[in-house]
């Protein structure tokens, strides 16, 4: 039996006029000047009304080469419905003004069988805008191609569950026919959002917000979900898609492919200059397949190189993050323990400040 999720935000958050919407998205996609790439395996894009974030979102969706993609996983935060888990749709069709998108029921059943997912009622599904705002772009980019979607509502997860869902979904990253659309806005600043962090050393308030967001974006680009969690704990940045982003980072950490995230565009809804102002930040990123093999091959190569370089055996290798004393700068630290023949153990630290 067909169950349709209606596009309830069409006509308010974006136009419900098919011709006008198609032309609008075409214009924004062309304006990016970005080429399509088969190496792009996922994106992070905003989900505000198109008059605010539609142009910024285009910088994510313009990268997609639809030729060999048959399935799009959507990871969106829950704004109205509380759940400590991830939830799957009960719908079989997601409607958009640009055409219907069928749900991949086979994958939904696979995920249900794990026992780790809830099912969201249709009214919860339709009320949530975070994934819906990606759907017209998906319908536009994949026009003329057979594609199914796997919508996943990401609840208020703790760190353990973020890692668990990341490991569970990682196998889907290894299939090049799968694509991932992660929905998130960035800093929600102002008294109406109960968040007014302001570091005056950056100048005007909007520059402080930009610096705060870029710190988070830089950490996301490292691919380290633990560092991202620490950043959120230290600064409390109101990134509404923090849980979907964290799950995605764990997916990339656990998959066998080497995929790196790079941010392409950053915008703010307005430039805050006084404590009475407010704004929401938007950022678009692409997750690209790295050339040169997978993680296991690189790990083996790295160990062999260190053995040859130091004449000993590689005892351990880890990547971690630590804060500087002012808690505003993060350092990425590679700690390599080497045991040279006939010598006591030494620790080599290579620090990259960003």
N, C-alpha and C positions, 0 to 999 in steps of 0.2 A: 504493500500500500504506500502510495506517495505522500510524503509529509513535507510541506513547503515552509521554509523559513522566509518570511516576507522581509523586504527591505524597508523597515519602518523609519529609517532615518533619511530616506530619499524624499526630497521635497522640502527638507529643512536643513540638514547638515550638508547636503549637496543636491544639485538639481535632479528632478525625476524625469526631465525631458531627455529622451534617448539621444536625439540629434545634438542637442546642446552639450550634454555630458560627454558624448564621444568626441566632439570637436574640442572641448575644453581639455580633455586628457591628451588628445593628440598634440595640441599646441604646447602643453607643458612638457610632454615627453620629448618633442623636437627641440625645445628650447634648452634642454640640458646639454645637447651636443655629444652625448655619451654613446659609444658603440655597444651593441649587444655582445655578450661574451658567454660562450658555453662553459667557461670555468667558474662563473658565478653560481654558487650553490644555495645562497640564501641572502636575505636582506633584513635590515632593521629599518622600519619606516614609521612615521607618525600617524595618528588617527584622529586628529581634530577635524572640525568642519573644513571643507575644501577651500573656503575663502581665506582660511588661516594657514593650513598646512599642505594644501593640495600641490602647490608648486614644489615645496620641499620634498614631498613624497615621490615626485616624479624622478628625482635623482637616484632613488633606490630602484624603482620599477623599470627605468630605462635600460638598466644593465642586463635584463633578462633576455636570454635567447631561448625561445619556447620550443625549438625544434625537437629536442630529445627529452623533454620533460613531460611526464604523464600524470604527475601527482604533486599537489601543493599542500604542504602542512601549514596551517595557520596557528600561531601561538599568540593569544591575546590575553591581557589582564582582565580581571573581573572588577567592574566599577560599582556594581549594585548588589551582587549576590555573593555572600560570604561562603567560602569553602576552603578547607585546609588542603584540598587535593586538586587534581586536574579533572576536568569534566568534559565528556564527549557529547556531541549533538545527538538528538533523536530525529533530526530532520534528514530527509533523503535528497532534498534540493534546496540550494540557496539561491534566492531570486535577486537579480540586479536589474536596473534599467537597461543594461547592455546585454542581457541574456541570462539564462539560468546556468548555475554551476552545480553539477551532480556531486554528491558526497560519495567517497570511496567506502562503500559499506563493508567490503572485505577487510580493509585495514581497521575500520572501526570495530569490527568483531574481534580481530586479533588483539587490539588494545583492551577491549572489554574483558577478554579471556585472561588477562594478566591479574585481574582483580584489584588493580591499583587506581582505576578511574571511576568517577561518578558519572551519572547521566544527568544532563541539565534539561529541565522542562523547556518547552518551546517558548513560553513567555519570558523566561530568563535569557534564552538565546536571542530572541528578537529585541529585548530591551538593551542588550549589550552592543555598544558601537565599535569596540576596539578592533574586532575582526571585520565587521561590515564595511568599515571605511577603506579596507584593502581590496574588497571584492570588485568594485568597478574597474580598478586598475588591472586586477588579474583577468577579468573578463575582456578588457581591451587588449592587453599584451598577448593573451592566448587565443584571440579571435582566429577562428579557422583551424585550431588545433584541438585534439581530443585531450582534455585534462579533467581530472577529478580533484576534489579538495578533501582535506582531513582537518576540520576545525577542532582545536583543543583550547578550552577555556582554562587558563592557568590561575589557580586560586592563591590564597595567602600562604605560600609554602614556607616551611622552615628550611634551614640549610640542608638538613639530611634528605628531605623530600626533593629539593631542587636537584641534588646530586643523583638521587634514585631515578627520577624521571629522565634526567639527562642520560644516564646509563641505559635505561630502558629504550629510549628513542634513538640512541646512537647508531644502531644497526641500519636505520632508515637513511642516515646520512651517507652511508657507504654505497647506497644505490644511486647512481647518477641520474636516474629517472625521477628522483624525488627532489623537491625544492622546498625551501622553508621561508615563510614570511612572518617575521616577528614584529609585533605591534607595540610601539611605545612612544609616548611623548617624553620630553625631558623636564627640566625644572619648572615647577608650578610655583611662582613667586608672588608673594603679597599676603596681606592680612587675611584675605578671603580664603587663602589656601593654608593659613596658619604656618607660613614659612617665610621668614624675612632675613635669612642669612645674608650678611653684607660685610665683605672684607674691603675696607676703604683704600687699601694700598693699590687696588686695581682702578681707582677713579670712580666714575659714575656707577650707580647700582647695576645698570645693565651690563657693564663690563665685568663686574664682580660675578654676576650670574653666568656670563659667558665663560669666565675662567673656571668656575666651579663645574660647569657642564663639560668643558674640554678636559678637565682633569678626569672626570668619569669616562669620557669617550676614549681618552688615551689608555686607561686601564682596561676597558673593554677590548681595545685593539690588541692588548697583550694576550688575550684569551684566558686569563686567569680568573675563574669565578670566585676564588677565595679573596683575592685582592679587591675585586668589585664589591664583595660583601663587606669587607673592612672599610672601604671608602664610604659606603652607604651608612654604616654604623657611625663613622667619625663625623660625617657632614650632614647626614639626614636628607640628602638631596631628594626632592619629591619626584623621582622618576617613576611614573605610574606603571611602566612595563618592566620594573626591576626583576620581577619573578620570571616572566617569559625570557628576558635577556639572560638571567642566571641559568635557567634550564638549557638555553641554547649554548651557552659557554660550556656547560658540563657535557652536552652532546658532542661538541667539537673536541673536547678533551678526551672523551671516551671512544670516539670513532677511530678507524684505522687510517683515514685520509688526513692529510695536512691541509687545513683550511684556515685562512687568516681573515680577520675582519678589518675593514678600512672605512673610515667615515669620509663622506663625500660632500655633504652639505649641512649647514647649521643656520637656523633662523630663530628669531624671537617674534612673538605676536605683537609686541610693542617694546619700546625702549624705556625701561623704568628709570626715573630720575629722582623720585621722592618716595618716601616710605608709604605714601598713600596710593602709589601706582601698583599695578599687577601685570604679570605676563606669564605666558607659557612658552617654553622652548621646544624646538623641533629639530631633529637630526636624522639624516639618512645615511645608511651604511650598506656596504656589500660584503658578503663573505665569499672569498675567492679561493679556489683550489690552488694550492702551491705547486709549482713545478718541481720535479725532482724526487718523486717517490713518496712512500708512506712513512708513518712514525716508526714502525718496527725497523725498517731498513736504515733510517737515519740514526736510530739509537745504536744499532750494531756498528754502523760506520763510525759514530762518535766514540764508542768505546775502543775500537781498534786504533783510531787516531791518537787517543790519549795514551794507550799502551805503548805505541811506537814513540810518542813524544817524550814520555817520562820514564821509559824503561821499566815500568812496573805494571801493576794491574789496577784497573779502575775499581775502587772499592764501593763508592756510592755517588749518586748524582741526584740533585734536587733543585727545584726552582721555587723560590719563595719571594715574598714581598715584605719590606719593612718600612716603617715611617721614619722620617727624620725627626729631630727634636721638636720642630714647630708643627708637626703633624700635617703639613701642607705639601710635602714633597714625598713621593714614593720612589723607592729604589728597587730595581729588579736585580736580584742577586743569584748568581749561579755559584753553588758551593760544590766543589769537586774534591773528593777525598782520594788521594793517590798514595799508594804504598810502594815507593821505589825499592828496588832490591837492596837489602842490607841497610836501609835507612828507616828511621822512625816515621810514623804517619805525619803528613803535613796537610794543611788546608789551604787551597788556593781560592781566592774570591775575586771574581770579576764583576764589577758593579757598573750598571748602566743607569744613569740618572735620566729621567724623562719628565 
